Amino acid sequence: MANTISAERRIRLTKKETAYNRYWRTTMKTYVKRAKKAIEAGDREAAEAAVLKAQSVIDKVAVKGVIHKNEAARRKSRLMKLFNQKFQ
């Protein structure tokens, strides 16, 4: 239990920030999952659109500070590697 007003405030802020980060992280994972599914389905146009949208969301999450920019780069790289292995 917090003993000071500032500690109580930090607890409230942490809850809010955690909810915000969780929302964006799960959104990102959902788009990546959709992209992987589209790649596995074998439809190039759908997969390309899904991968572009996933990359956009990954960049957005990195800009918001939810994930580190290097993690964003790594996730996008792995996704493109999967796409290129399937379609080239």
Protein Blocks (a to p, Z undefined) as FASTA:
>chain_A
ZZbfklmmmmmmmmmmmmmmmmmmmmmmmmmmmmmmmmmnopaklmmmmmmmmmmmmmmm
mmnomacfklmmmmmmmmmmmmmmmmZZ
